[in-house]
Every structure is written in C-alpha cells, then in structure tokens.
Amino acid sequence: MLNIIYTMLYLLFLFGSLFSLEDRKRLILIGLDGFSYNYWSKIENKYALPNFKHFINDGVFSRVQNIYQTKTFPSLISIVTGLYSENHGIYGSHFYDSNKNIEYNYNITLDAFNGAYLTSIQPIWSLVENGPINCTMPFRPNDKSIVFEWLSGTKLRDNDIPKHGYPASYYQTYIGGSSFSEKLEKLIKMMQENENITLGVLYHDQPDYNGHEYGPYTEEVYEKIVSIDKVKGNHGYGPENKEMNPIFIGYGGYFRKSFKPDKPIRQIDIYELMCNILGITPDKNDGDLKYIIHNNAQLIMT
C-alpha cells in the first residue's frame, strides 16, 4: 500500500494506498517549497484546485509547527531525520561554522551528509535501505528508495556521496526550474514498475521561487499553485509566526478521512510518522509519535 505526505514552506503531502501491492507498506513524501498555510485560505474559493481539495477533503489537513529557523534546508533535513537544527547542524542555506572552520554552501556540495556534519545520523531513505546505524534489529534488505532533488547541491558528484546518508537506489540531484509533473510522473512510474521501492521522496522549488521573485500573496504565486494542482518574499522568521507554518496533507489508508487537528503537528514528528507507516525502526531523533497518534488527535488509523 502507498501513503503520501505533502509539506509546504512546505506543503507536505504523505500519500498512502494509492496503489496496493499485497500488504507492502509504501510511502511518497512530496515537499513543495514556500507554500504557506495562509495561502490556502486565499485561493481555495478563487480557483478550482480539484486535486488539492480531494486530498484535503478525503485525508488529513493540518498546520505544521516549523522548527527554528524556518529556512528551506534546515527544514528539509529535520523532516527526513526528526532532528532540530542544533542536533543536525544545518542552520541555513549558507553559513559559517566557526567551531569546525567550515563554510556550508548548498550550491557547492551537500556538507550535511558528507562527513563534515551529520556523521552519526541518516535520512529516512538510508534507513529504509540500510537499517538504523549501529542497530542489529532486522530490516527488509530488498526495500529500495528513490529521491528527487531533496537535500542536494547543484554540483553533487558521485565521489561526494558518503557510505551512509546517500545515495538512495535512485537519486536525482537538484535541477532549478525542473518540471514538477515530469518528476512526479517518473517517481510514480518507477514505484509502479518496482515493488521493492517502498519510499519515494520529491522536492520542488515552487511556489517558493515565484514568492521570492514577485512577493508572497501575488497572482504569480497563486498561478504556480494552480499549475501544480493540474498534475517578493524571504522566509526565516520564528516558527510562532503563522505565516511561516507549512501545510501537512496526509492521504491514503493510514490516514483518517476529512480530519483537521485542533493543534498544528510538529515538523520533527513527521519523521517518526513516516517510519511508523513504513514499519521501520527510527534512528535517535527529537520527535515523538505520541504527539501525532493519541486520543482524538490521531492522524493515522491505528
């Protein structure tokens, strides 16, 4: 079965049971950059958006409590590791670490997983394929993962990739201006053709790019959201600022239908949720599944 999570600023989509292969647990994670929770109230009655509305009406729709800082790369790493920035070491797209005398720049290489920073943790796709680091518990050795543009510098080369953390069985590095529909179609096709692929992860830089170019709450941003549905700003404020809150949409057999939690879910708990859906043991992290599955606020079917 396949589950899908979308996250924006991220819209985070987590999809499940879109197609079923016996009882195999499968998951798609899609992150749409720069998609503020507040955008939805501006566009839901202005545009048709049939696909977004289907997922929202038939799944879980929630505000997400972001980590601090609310920047793209710290958030991307927190989503796939369940760690706060102070524990995964990435605080922005460009910064200098005076303790390690290292300058981090995502346009050059992915220092997060190349031995300079995150040497003792691994993202969820590496967990799927290799099992937890320093853990003797059994995992499914045939499980594979595919990753499109998540956590990548534009000049990442094969010899930059460490033994764990990267690569997934298939990895496509970031290509600015790439087509969302083409990436999504390729991801789904690969999962349909190979039942061993249990995790698909996809990042897309819209509507963030248009938000920086034209500003938030502009027609150019809304038009990009509409185009995504058919297949001048800068963020980085505190997570208590509701305009910095992403959207979470969970759809599929593991998620309750037509459910909107009273409180936002925490970004760092999404990693635990994904591990739970896939039936794998998470690495040590800052999240806690009890904040997602408890009492009447449960997001997934238990």
Backbone as numpy.savetxt, mean C-alpha at the origin, in Angstrom:
# Nx Ny Nz CAx CAy CAz Cx Cy Cz
-8.59 -17.40 -2.99 -9.42 -16.22 -2.99 -8.54 -14.98 -2.99
-9.05 -13.90 -3.56 -8.25 -12.69 -3.74 -8.88 -11.53 -3.00
-8.07 -10.83 -2.21 -8.51 -9.65 -1.49 -7.75 -8.44 -2.02
-8.40 -7.29 -1.98 -7.75 -6.09 -2.49 -7.83 -4.97 -1.46
-6.69 -4.30 -1.23 -6.65 -3.10 -0.39 -6.18 -1.93 -1.24
-6.91 -0.81 -1.16 -6.45 0.43 -1.79 -6.11 1.43 -0.68
-5.01 2.18 -0.81 -4.80 3.30 0.11 -4.38 4.56 -0.62
-4.98 5.71 -0.26 -4.63 6.99 -0.86 -4.13 7.95 0.22
-2.91 8.80 -0.10 -2.04 9.93 0.41 -0.97 9.30 1.10
-2.61 8.03 1.01 -2.94 7.01 0.01 -4.42 6.62 0.05
-4.95 6.38 -1.19 -6.14 5.54 -1.23 -5.58 4.13 -1.22
-5.96 3.38 -0.23 -5.45 2.01 -0.13 -6.59 1.06 -0.41
-6.46 0.31 -1.48 -7.44 -0.72 -1.80 -6.86 -2.07 -1.42
-7.64 -2.85 -0.72 -7.28 -4.24 -0.44 -8.40 -5.10 -0.98
-8.11 -5.88 -2.00 -9.12 -6.66 -2.68 -8.99 -8.14 -2.35
-10.12 -8.79 -2.17 -10.11 -10.22 -1.94 -11.26 -10.91 -2.61
-11.03 -12.16 -3.00 -12.05 -13.03 -3.58 -12.60 -12.49 -4.89
-11.79 -11.75 -5.66 -12.24 -11.34 -6.99 -12.26 -12.54 -7.92
-11.30 -13.41 -7.73 -11.37 -14.72 -8.37 -10.82 -15.72 -7.38
-11.32 -16.93 -7.43 -10.98 -17.92 -6.42 -10.23 -19.08 -7.03
-9.17 -19.49 -6.36 -8.44 -20.69 -6.74 -8.42 -21.61 -5.53
-9.44 -22.48 -5.46 -9.62 -23.35 -4.31 -9.69 -22.48 -3.06
-8.91 -22.79 -2.03 -8.94 -22.02 -0.80 -7.68 -21.18 -0.63
-6.97 -20.95 -1.69 -5.72 -20.21 -1.61 -6.00 -18.75 -1.24
-5.27 -18.25 -0.26 -5.46 -16.88 0.19 -4.62 -15.95 -0.68
-5.28 -14.95 -1.27 -4.60 -14.06 -2.21 -4.99 -12.62 -1.93
-4.10 -11.71 -2.27 -4.29 -10.31 -1.89 -3.68 -9.39 -2.93
-4.39 -8.28 -3.21 -3.85 -7.20 -4.03 -3.86 -5.92 -3.20
-2.73 -5.25 -3.13 -2.59 -3.96 -2.46 -2.30 -2.90 -3.51
-3.14 -1.86 -3.55 -2.96 -0.78 -4.52 -2.90 0.54 -3.77
-1.85 1.31 -3.99 -1.71 2.63 -3.38 -1.78 3.72 -4.42
-2.75 4.62 -4.28 -2.88 5.78 -5.17 -2.41 7.00 -4.40
-1.33 7.58 -4.82 -0.68 8.65 -4.08 -1.48 9.95 -4.14
-1.49 10.68 -3.02 -2.07 12.01 -2.99 -3.58 12.05 -2.99
-4.24 10.98 -2.60 -5.70 10.91 -2.61 -6.22 11.12 -1.20
-6.48 12.37 -0.85 -6.94 12.72 0.49 -8.35 12.20 0.74
-8.63 11.85 1.99 -9.97 11.41 2.38 -11.00 12.47 2.03
-10.61 13.74 2.16 -11.55 14.83 1.92 -11.93 14.98 0.45
-11.14 14.40 -0.45 -11.49 14.48 -1.87 -12.82 13.79 -2.15
-13.07 12.69 -1.45 -14.24 11.89 -1.80 -15.53 12.68 -1.66
-15.66 13.47 -0.58 -16.88 14.25 -0.38 -17.06 15.31 -1.46
-15.95 15.70 -2.09 -16.02 16.72 -3.14 -16.46 16.14 -4.48
-16.24 14.85 -4.67 -16.44 14.29 -6.01 -17.53 13.22 -6.09
-17.96 12.67 -4.95 -18.84 11.50 -5.01 -20.17 11.80 -5.68
-20.68 13.03 -5.55 -21.96 13.38 -6.17 -21.79 14.16 -7.47
-20.55 14.49 -7.80 -20.28 15.29 -9.00 -19.99 14.42 -10.21
-19.43 13.23 -9.95 -19.04 12.33 -11.03 -19.68 10.96 -10.82
-19.76 10.19 -11.88 -20.40 8.87 -11.78 -19.59 7.93 -10.90
-18.31 7.72 -11.21 -17.40 6.89 -10.42 -18.01 5.54 -10.03
-18.52 4.77 -10.98 -19.23 3.53 -10.64 -18.37 2.50 -9.94
-17.10 2.41 -10.28 -16.26 1.37 -9.69 -15.88 1.70 -8.25
-15.46 2.94 -8.00 -15.18 3.34 -6.63 -16.41 3.13 -5.75
-17.56 3.55 -6.25 -18.79 3.45 -5.45 -19.18 2.01 -5.21
-18.91 1.14 -6.17 -19.20 -0.29 -5.96 -18.36 -0.85 -4.83
-17.05 -0.56 -4.85 -16.17 -1.08 -3.81 -16.55 -0.51 -2.44
-16.89 0.77 -2.41 -17.24 1.41 -1.14 -18.56 0.86 -0.60
-19.56 0.74 -1.47 -20.88 0.29 -1.03 -20.91 -1.18 -0.67
-19.99 -1.97 -1.23 -20.00 -3.41 -1.00 -18.80 -3.88 -0.19
-18.08 -2.93 0.42 -16.90 -3.29 1.20 -16.75 -2.41 2.42
-15.51 -2.23 2.86 -15.18 -1.39 4.01 -14.60 -0.08 3.51
-15.09 1.04 4.05 -14.62 2.37 3.67 -14.25 3.12 4.93
-13.00 3.55 5.04 -12.54 4.14 6.30 -11.49 5.22 6.07
-11.47 6.18 6.97 -10.36 7.11 7.07 -9.17 6.38 7.69
-7.96 6.76 7.30 -6.75 6.15 7.85 -5.98 7.17 8.67
-5.58 6.79 9.88 -4.71 7.63 10.70 -3.27 7.43 10.23
-2.74 8.42 9.55 -1.42 8.29 8.96 -0.33 8.34 10.02
0.87 7.90 9.64 2.03 8.08 10.51 2.52 9.52 10.37
3.46 9.88 11.20 4.17 11.15 11.04 5.59 10.81 10.61
6.10 11.32 9.53 5.54 12.35 8.69 4.61 11.77 7.63
3.68 12.64 7.20 2.73 12.20 6.18 3.31 12.43 4.79
4.43 11.81 4.54 5.10 11.90 3.24 4.99 10.56 2.53
5.21 10.59 1.22 5.02 9.39 0.41 5.88 8.22 0.87
7.19 8.39 0.90 8.06 7.23 1.12 8.00 6.68 2.54
7.96 7.51 3.59 7.76 6.93 4.92 6.46 6.15 5.02
5.40 6.67 4.39 4.11 5.98 4.43 4.15 4.66 3.68
4.78 4.65 2.51 4.88 3.42 1.73 5.58 2.32 2.52
6.65 2.68 3.21 7.39 1.69 3.98 6.59 1.23 5.18
5.89 2.16 5.86 5.09 1.77 7.02 3.98 0.82 6.64
3.36 1.03 5.48 2.26 0.17 5.06 2.72 -1.27 4.88
3.90 -1.48 4.31 4.34 -2.85 4.00 5.22 -3.47 5.09
5.51 -2.70 6.16 6.29 -3.27 7.27 5.59 -3.16 8.61
4.59 -2.26 8.73 3.92 -2.05 10.01 4.75 -1.29 11.02
5.74 -0.54 10.57 6.65 0.17 11.46 6.50 1.68 11.35
6.68 2.36 12.48 6.77 3.81 12.48 8.09 4.24 11.86
8.16 5.51 11.45 9.38 6.03 10.82 10.60 5.88 11.72
10.42 6.10 13.03 11.58 6.01 13.92 12.13 4.60 14.00
11.34 3.61 13.57 11.80 2.22 13.60 12.20 1.69 12.22
11.72 2.32 11.15 12.22 1.88 9.83 13.25 2.85 9.25
13.37 4.05 9.80 14.49 4.92 9.47 14.32 5.86 8.31
13.15 5.86 7.66 12.94 6.73 6.50 11.97 7.84 6.89
12.40 9.10 6.72 11.62 10.25 7.18 11.16 11.15 6.03
11.53 10.84 4.83 11.12 11.64 3.69 11.70 11.07 2.41
11.49 11.78 1.30 12.04 11.35 0.02 13.51 11.72 -0.11
13.91 12.79 0.59 15.30 13.23 0.59 15.64 13.66 2.02
16.69 13.11 2.59 17.14 13.56 3.91 18.56 13.07 4.15
19.19 13.66 5.17 20.56 13.29 5.53 20.56 12.74 6.95
21.14 11.56 7.12 21.26 10.92 8.42 22.66 11.21 8.96
22.74 12.12 9.93 24.05 12.53 10.46 24.70 11.42 11.27
23.91 10.55 11.87 24.48 9.46 12.67 25.21 8.45 11.79
24.65 8.19 10.60 25.25 7.21 9.69 26.03 7.85 8.55
25.97 9.20 8.51 26.66 9.93 7.44 26.22 9.43 6.07
24.91 9.29 5.91 24.33 8.80 4.66 23.27 9.79 4.18
23.32 10.13 2.91 22.27 10.94 2.31 21.32 10.02 1.57
20.04 10.11 1.93 19.03 9.27 1.29 18.32 10.07 0.20
18.26 9.52 -0.99 17.60 10.15 -2.12 16.95 9.06 -2.95
15.62 9.01 -2.96 14.93 7.90 -3.62 15.16 7.89 -5.12
15.57 9.00 -5.70 15.82 9.04 -7.14 17.10 8.32 -7.54
17.96 8.03 -6.59 19.23 7.40 -6.91 19.19 5.90 -6.64
18.78 5.53 -5.46 18.72 4.11 -5.13 17.79 3.92 -3.94
17.42 2.72 -3.69 16.53 2.43 -2.57 17.36 2.07 -1.34
17.80 3.08 -0.61 18.63 2.83 0.56 17.87 2.15 1.68
16.55 2.23 1.63 15.77 1.65 2.73 16.06 0.17 2.92
16.29 -0.57 1.84 16.46 -2.01 1.95 17.81 -2.48 1.40
18.77 -1.59 1.26 20.04 -2.01 0.66 21.14 -2.25 1.68
20.80 -2.32 2.95 21.80 -2.57 3.97 22.14 -1.33 4.77
21.81 -0.15 4.24 22.12 1.08 4.95 21.11 1.35 6.06
19.89 0.87 5.88 18.86 1.15 6.86 18.20 -0.12 7.38
17.28 -0.64 6.60 16.40 -1.68 7.12 17.01 -3.06 6.95
18.06 -3.35 7.67 18.75 -4.63 7.51 18.10 -5.75 8.30
17.25 -5.42 9.25 16.69 -6.44 10.13 15.20 -6.65 9.93
14.59 -5.97 8.96 13.17 -6.16 8.68 12.99 -6.38 7.19
11.79 -6.73 6.81 11.52 -6.98 5.40 10.09 -6.61 5.08
9.81 -6.17 3.86 8.45 -5.85 3.46 7.63 -7.12 3.29
6.34 -6.95 3.19 5.44 -8.10 3.21 5.68 -9.04 2.03
6.11 -8.52 0.86 6.33 -9.44 -0.27 7.52 -10.37 -0.02
8.53 -9.89 0.67 9.65 -10.76 1.03 9.22 -11.77 2.08
8.32 -11.36 2.97 7.77 -12.26 3.98 7.00 -13.39 3.31
6.22 -13.06 2.28 5.46 -14.07 1.54 6.39 -15.11 0.94
7.50 -14.68 0.37 8.38 -15.59 -0.36 9.42 -16.29 0.51
9.85 -15.64 1.59 10.97 -16.17 2.37 10.61 -16.56 3.80
9.45 -16.12 4.29 9.12 -16.33 5.69 9.81 -15.28 6.54
9.42 -15.14 7.82 10.01 -14.13 8.70 11.51 -14.35 8.89
12.25 -13.26 9.02 13.69 -13.34 9.29 13.90 -14.00 10.65
14.88 -14.90 10.72 15.25 -15.58 11.96 14.07 -16.33 12.59
13.21 -16.85 11.73 12.05 -17.59 12.23 12.05 -18.98 11.60
11.84 -19.99 12.42 11.85 -21.37 11.93 10.45 -21.90 11.64
9.43 -21.03 11.82 8.06 -21.46 11.56 7.89 -21.75 10.07
7.09 -22.75 9.71 6.92 -23.09 8.29 6.18 -22.00 7.53
6.52 -21.83 6.27 5.78 -20.95 5.39 5.56 -21.69 4.08
4.78 -21.12 3.18 4.45 -21.80 1.94 5.53 -21.48 0.90
6.43 -22.42 0.63 7.60 -22.11 -0.21 7.27 -21.81 -1.66
6.09 -22.18 -2.12 5.74 -21.92 -3.52 5.07 -20.57 -3.72
4.74 -19.88 -2.64 4.06 -18.59 -2.77 4.99 -17.55 -3.40
4.42 -16.77 -4.31 5.18 -15.75 -5.01 4.48 -14.40 -4.87
5.23 -13.34 -5.15 4.68 -11.99 -5.07 5.14 -11.18 -6.28
4.34 -10.19 -6.65 4.71 -9.29 -7.74 4.50 -7.85 -7.26
5.43 -6.98 -7.62 5.41 -5.61 -7.12 5.63 -4.65 -8.28
4.72 -3.67 -8.39 4.82 -2.64 -9.43 5.07 -1.28 -8.78
6.31 -0.80 -8.87 6.68 0.58 -8.56 6.59 0.97 -7.08
6.40 0.02 -6.18 6.30 0.36 -4.76 7.71 0.44 -4.16
8.06 1.56 -3.57 9.35 1.70 -2.89 10.54 1.55 -3.81
10.58 2.30 -4.88 11.69 2.12 -5.80 12.26 3.44 -6.26
13.56 3.52 -6.36 14.21 4.62 -7.03 14.23 4.38 -8.53
14.36 5.43 -9.30 14.29 5.29 -10.75 15.53 4.64 -11.33
16.62 4.53 -10.53 17.86 3.94 -11.04 18.22 2.66 -10.31
17.23 2.00 -9.75 17.49 0.75 -9.04 17.94 -0.31 -10.04
19.08 -0.92 -9.80 19.62 -1.96 -10.68 19.63 -3.29 -9.95
19.79 -4.36 -10.71 19.80 -5.69 -10.11 20.86 -5.82 -9.03
22.04 -5.21 -9.25 23.10 -5.36 -8.25 22.91 -4.46 -7.04
21.85 -3.63 -7.05 21.51 -2.85 -5.86 20.61 -3.63 -4.92
20.10 -4.76 -5.38 19.07 -5.48 -4.65 19.70 -6.44 -3.64
19.37 -6.29 -2.36 19.95 -7.16 -1.33 19.29 -8.52 -1.30
19.76 -9.39 -0.44 19.26 -10.75 -0.39 17.84 -10.82 0.12
17.49 -9.99 1.08 16.10 -9.98 1.52 15.59 -8.55 1.49
14.28 -8.43 1.37 13.69 -7.13 1.13 13.34 -6.98 -0.34
14.24 -7.38 -1.20 14.04 -7.42 -2.64 14.77 -8.65 -3.16
14.42 -9.15 -4.31 13.27 -8.71 -5.07 12.07 -9.59 -4.78
10.92 -9.16 -5.27 9.79 -10.07 -5.38 10.06 -10.95 -6.60
9.21 -11.95 -6.82 9.41 -12.81 -7.99 9.38 -11.98 -9.27
8.54 -10.95 -9.28 8.54 -9.99 -10.38 8.54 -8.60 -9.78
9.43 -7.74 -10.25 9.48 -6.38 -9.73 9.66 -5.39 -10.87
8.77 -4.41 -10.94 8.88 -3.34 -11.93 9.25 -2.06 -11.20
10.38 -1.48 -11.54 10.83 -0.26 -10.89 9.96 0.92 -11.30
10.06 2.02 -10.56 9.20 3.17 -10.79 9.47 3.82 -12.15
8.39 4.08 -12.87 8.45 4.76 -14.16 7.47 5.92 -14.09
7.96 7.13 -13.99 7.07 8.28 -13.89 6.16 8.40 -15.08
4.88 8.69 -14.82 3.92 8.85 -15.90 3.43 7.55 -16.50
3.69 6.44 -15.84 3.23 5.15 -16.37 1.71 5.05 -16.28
1.15 4.16 -17.08 -0.29 4.00 -17.17 -0.81 3.12 -16.04
-1.78 3.65 -15.28 -2.38 2.87 -14.20 -3.10 1.65 -14.75
-3.87 1.84 -15.81 -4.65 0.73 -16.35 -3.76 -0.38 -16.88
-2.65 -0.02 -17.53 -1.74 -1.04 -18.05 -1.07 -1.82 -16.93
-0.66 -1.12 -15.88 -0.04 -1.81 -14.74 -1.04 -2.75 -14.07
-2.26 -2.26 -13.85 -3.26 -3.08 -13.17 -3.64 -4.29 -14.01
-3.83 -4.09 -15.30 -4.18 -5.22 -16.18 -3.07 -6.27 -16.19
-1.82 -5.82 -16.21 -0.70 -6.75 -16.21 -0.63 -7.52 -14.89
-0.84 -6.81 -13.78 -0.81 -7.47 -12.47 -1.89 -8.54 -12.36
-3.12 -8.20 -12.73 -4.23 -9.15 -12.63 -4.01 -10.34 -13.57
-3.53 -10.06 -14.78 -3.27 -11.14 -15.74 -2.22 -12.11 -15.19
-1.18 -11.59 -14.58 -0.13 -12.45 -14.02 -0.68 -13.31 -12.89
-1.57 -12.74 -12.06 -2.13 -13.51 -10.96 -3.13 -14.54 -11.45
-3.84 -14.22 -12.51 -4.77 -15.19 -13.08 -4.04 -16.37 -13.71
-2.87 -16.11 -14.29 -2.14 -17.16 -15.00 -1.24 -17.98 -14.08
-0.97 -17.50 -12.89 -0.07 -18.21 -11.97 -0.68 -18.24 -10.58
-1.23 -19.38 -10.19 -1.91 -19.48 -8.91 -0.95 -19.38 -7.73
0.35 -19.50 -7.97 1.32 -19.37 -6.88 1.56 -17.92 -6.48
1.14 -16.97 -7.31 1.26 -15.56 -6.94 0.12 -15.22 -5.99
0.45 -15.06 -4.73 -0.57 -14.81 -3.72 -0.64 -13.34 -3.31
0.36 -12.54 -3.68 0.37 -11.13 -3.31 0.78 -10.28 -4.51
-0.07 -9.30 -4.84 0.26 -8.31 -5.86 0.23 -6.93 -5.24
1.26 -6.13 -5.49 1.39 -4.80 -4.89 1.62 -3.79 -6.01
0.85 -2.69 -5.99 0.94 -1.70 -7.07 0.89 -0.29 -6.50
1.83 0.54 -6.93 1.84 1.97 -6.58 1.59 2.80 -7.83
0.79 3.88 -7.69 0.58 4.80 -8.80 0.69 6.22 -8.28
1.37 7.09 -9.03 1.70 8.43 -8.54 0.62 9.48 -8.77
-0.57 9.06 -9.18 -1.70 9.96 -9.33 -2.77 9.65 -8.27
-3.53 10.68 -7.83 -3.57 12.06 -8.32 -2.53 12.99 -7.69
-1.53 12.44 -6.99 -0.52 13.27 -6.32 0.20 14.18 -7.30
0.59 13.64 -8.46 1.34 14.45 -9.43 0.54 15.67 -9.84
-0.74 15.48 -10.17 -1.57 16.61 -10.57 -1.83 17.55 -9.40
-1.87 17.00 -8.17 -2.06 17.84 -6.99 -0.90 18.79 -6.78
0.32 18.32 -7.01 1.49 19.18 -6.90 1.54 20.19 -8.04
1.13 19.75 -9.22 1.22 20.60 -10.41 0.17 21.71 -10.41
-1.07 21.37 -10.01 -2.17 22.32 -10.13 -2.76 22.75 -8.79
-2.38 22.06 -7.72 -2.95 22.34 -6.41 -4.06 21.35 -6.08
-4.31 21.12 -4.76 -5.39 20.22 -4.36 -6.75 20.83 -4.66
-7.78 19.99 -4.70 -9.15 20.43 -4.92 -9.30 21.20 -6.23
-8.60 20.74 -7.26 -8.71 21.34 -8.59 -9.32 20.33 -9.55
-9.84 20.84 -10.65 -10.47 19.96 -11.64 -9.46 18.96 -12.21
-8.20 19.39 -12.31 -7.18 18.48 -12.84 -6.99 17.26 -11.94
-7.09 17.48 -10.63 -7.00 16.37 -9.68 -8.23 15.47 -9.80
-9.40 16.09 -9.83 -10.64 15.30 -9.91 -10.72 14.53 -11.22
-10.27 15.14 -12.31 -10.29 14.45 -13.60 -9.38 13.22 -13.58
-8.27 13.32 -12.87 -7.37 12.16 -12.78 -8.02 11.04 -11.98
-8.76 11.39 -10.93 -9.47 10.38 -10.15 -10.52 9.70 -11.01
-11.23 10.48 -11.82 -12.23 9.91 -12.72 -11.57 8.96 -13.70
-10.39 9.32 -14.21 -9.70 8.45 -15.17 -9.26 7.16 -14.50
-8.87 7.23 -13.24 -8.49 6.02 -12.51 -9.70 5.14 -12.29
-10.85 5.77 -12.01 -12.07 4.99 -11.82 -12.40 4.23 -13.08
-12.22 4.74 -14.29 -12.50 4.05 -15.54 -11.55 2.89 -15.70
-10.78 2.32 -15.41 -10.16 1.01 -15.34 -10.40 0.50 -14.05
-1.90 22.87 -6.77 -0.48 22.97 -6.46 -0.33 22.69 -4.98
-0.05 21.27 -4.63 0.00 21.09 -3.20 1.24 20.35 -2.78
1.53 20.36 -1.48 2.63 19.57 -0.92 2.18 19.04 0.42
2.21 17.71 0.62 1.78 17.16 1.89 2.97 16.95 2.80
2.72 16.61 4.04 3.78 16.45 5.01 3.42 17.06 6.34
2.15 17.45 6.52 1.68 17.99 7.78 1.47 16.85 8.77
1.09 17.21 10.00 0.88 16.20 11.02 -0.29 15.30 10.70
-0.28 14.05 11.20 -1.34 13.10 10.90 -2.68 13.48 11.51
-2.68 14.41 12.50 -3.94 14.85 13.09 -4.71 15.77 12.14
-4.03 16.30 11.13 -4.67 17.12 10.12 -5.47 16.21 9.20
-6.80 16.34 9.21 -7.65 15.40 8.48 -7.42 15.44 6.98
-6.91 16.56 6.46 -6.61 16.60 5.03 -5.44 15.69 4.68
-4.68 15.28 5.69 -3.55 14.37 5.48 -3.96 12.90 5.61
-5.22 12.65 5.96 -5.66 11.28 6.16 -5.95 10.59 4.84
-5.40 9.40 4.63 -5.71 8.62 3.43 -7.09 7.97 3.54
-7.43 7.25 2.50 -8.66 6.46 2.46 -8.27 4.98 2.44
-9.04 4.19 3.14 -8.89 2.73 3.08 -10.17 2.16 2.50
-10.04 1.31 1.50 -11.18 0.56 0.96 -10.79 -0.91 0.94
-11.55 -1.74 1.63 -11.32 -3.18 1.64 -12.49 -3.88 0.99
-12.21 -4.76 0.04 -13.28 -5.39 -0.74 -12.95 -6.86 -0.96
-13.94 -7.71 -0.77 -13.74 -9.14 -1.00 -14.28 -9.96 0.15
-14.06 -11.26 0.08 -14.66 -12.19 1.02 -14.25 -12.01 2.47
-13.11 -11.38 2.73 -12.65 -11.20 4.10 -13.21 -9.94 4.75
-13.87 -9.10 3.96 -14.30 -7.81 4.48 -15.81 -7.74 4.64
-16.23 -7.03 5.67 -17.65 -6.79 5.86 -18.18 -5.92 4.72
-19.44 -6.06 4.42 -20.05 -5.29 3.35 -20.68 -4.02 3.92
-20.58 -2.95 3.15 -21.21 -1.67 3.47 -20.89 -1.24 4.90
-19.62 -1.26 5.25 -19.21 -0.97 6.63 -18.28 0.24 6.67
-18.61 1.20 7.56 -17.78 2.38 7.79 -17.48 2.48 9.28
-16.25 2.20 9.71 -15.90 2.29 11.13 -16.08 3.71 11.66
-16.37 3.82 12.95 -16.54 5.13 13.57 -15.22 5.87 13.69
-14.13 5.13 13.87 -12.82 5.73 14.04 -11.91 5.34 12.88
-10.94 6.18 12.55 -10.00 5.81 11.48 -9.14 4.63 11.88
-8.77 3.81 10.91 -7.83 2.74 11.20 -6.42 3.31 11.15
-5.51 2.69 11.86 -4.13 3.17 11.91 -3.34 2.60 10.74
-2.56 3.44 10.11 -1.78 3.00 8.95 -0.87 1.82 9.28
-0.27 1.83 10.47 0.68 0.78 10.82 0.01 -0.57 11.07
-1.34 -0.58 11.22 -2.04 -1.85 11.45 -2.39 -2.57 10.15
-2.25 -1.89 9.01 -2.60 -2.49 7.73 -1.70 -3.68 7.41
-0.44 -3.58 7.80 0.51 -4.69 7.59 0.04 -5.95 8.30
-0.37 -5.82 9.57 -0.88 -6.97 10.33 -2.12 -7.54 9.66
-2.98 -6.66 9.15 -4.19 -7.10 8.47 -3.85 -7.91 7.23
-2.89 -7.44 6.44 -2.51 -8.16 5.22 -1.92 -9.53 5.55
-1.08 -9.59 6.58 -0.51 -10.87 6.99 -1.61 -11.83 7.44
-2.61 -11.30 8.15 -3.72 -12.12 8.62 -4.50 -12.70 7.45
-4.77 -11.88 6.44 -5.51 -12.35 5.27 -4.74 -13.42 4.53
-3.43 -13.22 4.39 -2.59 -14.17 3.66 -2.24 -15.41 4.47
-2.52 -15.36 5.78 -2.22 -16.51 6.63 -0.74 -16.69 6.88
0.01 -15.58 6.96 1.45 -15.66 7.20 1.80 -14.98 8.51
2.94 -15.36 9.07 3.38 -14.80 10.35 4.10 -13.48 10.12
3.62 -12.38 10.73 4.28 -11.09 10.51 5.62 -11.00 11.23
6.51 -10.17 10.71 7.73 -9.83 11.42 7.36 -8.89 12.58
8.32 -8.64 13.46 8.11 -7.70 14.54 7.75 -6.34 13.96
6.69 -5.71 14.49 6.23 -4.44 13.95 5.52 -3.63 15.03
5.12 -2.42 14.69 4.48 -1.52 15.65 2.96 -1.59 15.60
2.41 -2.37 14.68 0.97 -2.47 14.56 0.37 -3.51 15.48
-0.95 -3.54 15.53 -1.66 -4.51 16.37 -3.01 -4.80 15.74
-3.24 -6.05 15.43 -4.47 -6.45 14.75 -5.72 -6.17 15.58
-5.56 -6.06 16.90 -6.73 -5.86 17.76 -7.44 -4.54 17.45
-6.73 -3.59 16.86 -7.36 -2.31 16.52 -8.21 -2.42 15.25
-8.05 -3.50 14.52 -8.81 -3.69 13.29 -9.88 -4.76 13.46
-9.57 -5.81 14.20 -10.54 -6.89 14.40 -10.92 -6.93 15.87
-11.99 -6.25 16.22 -12.47 -6.30 17.59 -13.89 -5.76 17.65
-14.70 -6.37 18.48 -16.07 -5.94 18.74 -16.81 -5.64 17.43
-17.50 -4.50 17.39 -18.27 -4.17 16.20 -17.46 -3.39 15.17
-16.19 -3.16 15.47 -15.35 -2.39 14.55 -14.51 -3.28 13.66
-14.80 -4.59 13.66 -13.99 -5.49 12.85 -14.13 -5.15 11.37
-13.02 -5.17 10.67 -13.03 -4.86 9.25 -13.14 -6.11 8.40
-12.66 -7.23 8.92 -12.71 -8.45 8.12 -13.61 -9.47 8.79
-14.06 -10.41 8.02 -14.94 -11.44 8.54 -14.12 -12.41 9.38
-14.57 -12.71 10.58 -13.85 -13.63 11.45 -14.76 -14.79 11.83
